[in-house]
Amino acid sequence: MQEWIEDYKENEPKHRHVSHLIGLHPFSLIGEQDAHLLEAARRTLEKRGFGGDVGWSNAWKICFFARLGEPEQAHWYLNRLIARNAFGNLMNACWPGRVYQIGGNFSGTVGIAEMLLQSHGGQIHLLPALPKVWPEGKVRGLRARGNCEVDIYWKDGKLKRAIVKSLSGGPMQIRYMDEKRIINIARGQSYSFVP
């Protein structure tokens, strides 16, 4: 993806900045319907190179790769964020000087949530980027667009059950892998999604 209005030879082609990918994350302007733009975003990340020594950059790349449906690469950046960009108390540190940087903490948390649940494009997507190293687990109380609260349980790397509680009521689409269900949940009621 072209970063500037005019294309030119970059002085630092592997620089950590990827602000021109905001359409992928945090916005949801690039999605499944835009396969060519998803590929362009992926290629942009490859050309930038893997790495980056500040927490917010690594954290943002967790989010990008979760949106691209690449769990192993998202997990690689999560490990990098913790191993290279965190103090012992997991507060994010920025190089040089090891100064506290809250952006890495906020974005790292968002990245983990994006790996487990995405809710854009009119659907709630369960476990869209679950890495192999998380074969079993649960998460409760994640919030999804449409004013929903979601609990997810998985085992052997596969969804066992998700409970979607609608706080406003109305129709919604829930997706796990290739399975999609359109349901209507009354306000305050829950739906149990079992694949």
ChimeraX attribute file (.defattr): number of C-alpha atoms within 10 A of each C-alpha:
attribute: neighborCount
match mode: 1-to-1
recipient: residues
	/A:1	15
	/A:2	12
	/A:3	13
	/A:4	8
	/A:5	6
	/A:6	6
	/A:7	8
	/A:8	9
	/A:9	6
	/A:10	8
	/A:11	7
	/A:12	8
	/A:13	11
	/A:14	16
	/A:15	14
	/A:16	19
	/A:17	15
	/A:18	17
	/A:19	11
	/A:20	14
	/A:21	21
	/A:22	14
	/A:23	14
	/A:24	19
	/A:25	19
	/A:26	14
	/A:27	11
	/A:28	13
	/A:29	15
	/A:30	20
	/A:31	17
	/A:32	11
	/A:33	10
	/A:34	11
	/A:35	11
	/A:36	12
	/A:37	17
	/A:38	18
	/A:39	13
	/A:40	15
	/A:41	23
	/A:42	17
	/A:43	13
	/A:44	18
	/A:45	20
	/A:46	11
	/A:47	12
	/A:48	16
	/A:49	13
	/A:50	15
	/A:51	16
	/A:52	19
	/A:53	16
	/A:54	23
	/A:55	30
	/A:56	25
	/A:57	21
	/A:58	29
	/A:59	29
	/A:60	27
	/A:61	29
	/A:62	32
	/A:63	27
	/A:64	26
	/A:65	26
	/A:66	29
	/A:67	25
	/A:68	22
	/A:69	17
	/A:70	18
	/A:71	22
	/A:72	17
	/A:73	19
	/A:74	29
	/A:75	24
	/A:76	17
	/A:77	26
	/A:78	24
	/A:79	15
	/A:80	20
	/A:81	28
	/A:82	21
	/A:83	12
	/A:84	18
	/A:85	28
	/A:86	21
	/A:87	15
	/A:88	9
	/A:89	6
	/A:90	12
	/A:91	16
	/A:92	26
	/A:93	25
	/A:94	20
	/A:95	13
	/A:96	8
	/A:97	7
	/A:98	13
	/A:99	13
	/A:100	17
	/A:101	18
	/A:102	15
	/A:103	18
	/A:104	25
	/A:105	22
	/A:106	14
	/A:107	21
	/A:108	26
	/A:109	15
	/A:110	16
	/A:111	26
	/A:112	19
	/A:113	18
	/A:114	25
	/A:115	26
	/A:116	20
	/A:117	25
	/A:118	22
	/A:119	19
	/A:120	15
	/A:121	15
	/A:122	11
	/A:123	18
	/A:124	24
	/A:125	23
	/A:126	24
	/A:127	26
	/A:128	21
	/A:129	26
	/A:130	26
	/A:131	19
	/A:132	12
	/A:133	10
	/A:134	13
	/A:135	13
	/A:136	15
	/A:137	13
	/A:138	15
	/A:139	14
	/A:140	12
	/A:141	13
	/A:142	15
	/A:143	17
	/A:144	19
	/A:145	14
	/A:146	18
	/A:147	14
	/A:148	22
	/A:149	17
	/A:150	22
	/A:151	18
	/A:152	22
	/A:153	17
	/A:154	18
	/A:155	13
	/A:156	11
	/A:157	15
	/A:158	16
	/A:159	22
	/A:160	15
	/A:161	17
	/A:162	24
	/A:163	18
	/A:164	23
	/A:165	23
	/A:166	23
	/A:167	16
	/A:168	13
	/A:169	17
	/A:170	13
	/A:171	12
	/A:172	18
	/A:173	15
	/A:174	19
	/A:175	20
	/A:176	19
	/A:177	12
	/A:178	5
	/A:179	9
	/A:180	14
	/A:181	13
	/A:182	11
	/A:183	12
	/A:184	14
	/A:185	18
	/A:186	15
	/A:187	14
	/A:188	11
	/A:189	13
	/A:190	18
	/A:191	15
	/A:192	13
	/A:193	17
	/A:194	11
	/A:195	13
